[in-house]
């Protein structure tokens, strides 16, 4: 039989550590319990308010009406088509925007001269309302998938480049000086010190880009799409079917939450060793 310390359980953990894990587990369940309670309270209050006439069901709909709308679109097969269309556009735009932003930040960091030249232009471009670029994208790329994707990328790429470039510049200068004293080249400095040190900021940029990508794609669908959740929102307003609008908004919220949780899972996987040290 494997020997265990005198003050440990069968898993080899001390009583203090076991109590800490129980408290941590209890706290996690408490957080999820409160989240679920708030969600049920929100939908329950919404349904009761609509049933008793406290709010106008025509304007604000109700959970029961939204459920009926979802079942109707599922039976016709339209809902899956619209959801897959928007989700695909968002994931592609999110990926291209994030990767392009990191690549642009790397390019700017690699050349201090280029950084000084482009910095004011990036700030000006980032301050521009991206929605105003929609008509330009439509004229240049046509009223279709390309312009919608361009809208999603435009909203994410510049802010990502600015955030990541700022992160590159704020890496511990002492670590960089130490690496240079050992003869590290600029490329080695970036690969071994700069880039790994900025992974947490990249994950933070991913989290921000989740919301921005959804905004960009939905706005793009407002303008040109004939399919997708953005199209359903605009169509619902046009025919005064506000239940369709609320249903589409709820589905966007659910999908954005799932996407955010996937990024959080990726953060946990990539940064787990940092939390253990």
Buried (B, 14 or more C-beta within 10 A) or exposed (E): EEEEEEEEEEEEBEEEEEEEEEEEEEEEEEEEEEEEEEEEEEBEEBBEBBEEEEBEBEEBBBBBBBEEBBEBBEEEEEBEEBBEBBBBBBBBBBBBBBBBBBBBBBBBBEEEEEBEEBEEEBEEBBEEEBBEBBEEBBEEBEBEBBBBBBBBBBBBBBBBBBBBBEBBBEBEEEBBEEBEEEEBEEEBBBEEBBBEBBBBBBBBBBBBBBBBBBBBBBBBBBBBBEBBBBBBBBBBEEEEBBBBBBBBBBBBEEBBEEBBEEBBEEBEEEEEEEEEE
